[in-house]
Amino acid sequence: MKISHRQVEQAAKLFAAQMRSRPVDKTEGAGSLRRPDKVELSPESREVQAAFQAVAEAPSVREELVARIKAQVDAGTYRVSGREVARKMLARSAADRFW
């Protein structure tokens, strides 16, 4: 699964919003916050946490892919299909709209 920068940003915004919203204990006044005795993470939050960890651990450059493409360019055998590039651009754009 490929995670776009936009998807990571949206997940971070959701996480930040959840962290900001805390229930107010009305018995102690409007300014006090209740502290829960235990925390339960939803399956969705675990997925978001796993995605953040995967992004953090992923190398910023895929060395083996770069080396393979560089070798093809040097050998004159690297070919790019304009149709395939356009297909992938449209697919990524559609995925970003639905996330």
N, C-alpha and C positions, 0 to 999 in steps of 0.2 A: 504494500500500500504506500502510495506517495502522499506526503503531507505537504501542502503548499504553505508558503509564508503567511498568506492570508488566513488560512485555517488555524495556524498557530496563534496569530494575533487575536482571532476571535475567541479561541479557547482561553487565552490569557485574560481577555476582557471579562469573560464569564466567571472565571475563577476570582478575579479581583472584585467583581460585583458581589459574589457570594461571601467573600471575606469581609466586605464592608457591611453587609446586612446581618445584624445580630439582634436577637429578640430583646426587648426592653422589659425588665421586671417591674410591673406596675405597683407592686407592694412596697418597693423601696424608693419610689420616686422616678421621675421621667428620665433622669440622667444615668441611672445605674444599669449595668448589664448583668444578665444571668450568666453564670459559667456552667456549662454542661458537665455532668459527671463522666460521660463517655462520648466518644466520637465514632460514628459509623459512616464509612465512605460508601457512596452509591457506586454501582458498577460503572456508571458513566464517568464519575470522578476518577475512578481507578484507570479507566481508559485514557483520560486526559493526562493523568500523571504519567502513565506509561509512554504516551506520545511525547510529552516534554522530555522525559528521560532519554528516549530514543533520539530525539533531535539533538539533545545536549551531547550524547555519546557519538553521534555520527560525524565522520570526518567531513571537513568543509570541501575537500576535493577528493574525488574518487580516482586515486592514482593509477590503478590498473586500467580503468576506462580511458583516461587521458593518454596513457602510454600506448594503448592499442590504437586509438584514433590517430595519434601522432605518427605511429609507424605506418599506418595506411596512407596518411597524407604524404609522408616522405617517399613512399613507394608509388604514389600516384594512383592508388586503388580505392581511395575514399570517395564514395559516391553518396550524395544526399538527394532523396526524393522530395521534391517540392510538395507533392501531394501528401506525403507522410508527415512532413513538417506542419502543413496546414491542418491536417487531421488532428495531430497532437495539440496544436494551439487551440483549436476549437473545443476539444475534449477538456483541456485544462480550464478554459474559460467557463464552460458549462458547469464543471465541478465547483469552481469558485462561487458561482451564482447560487448554487443549491446549498452550500455550506454556510 
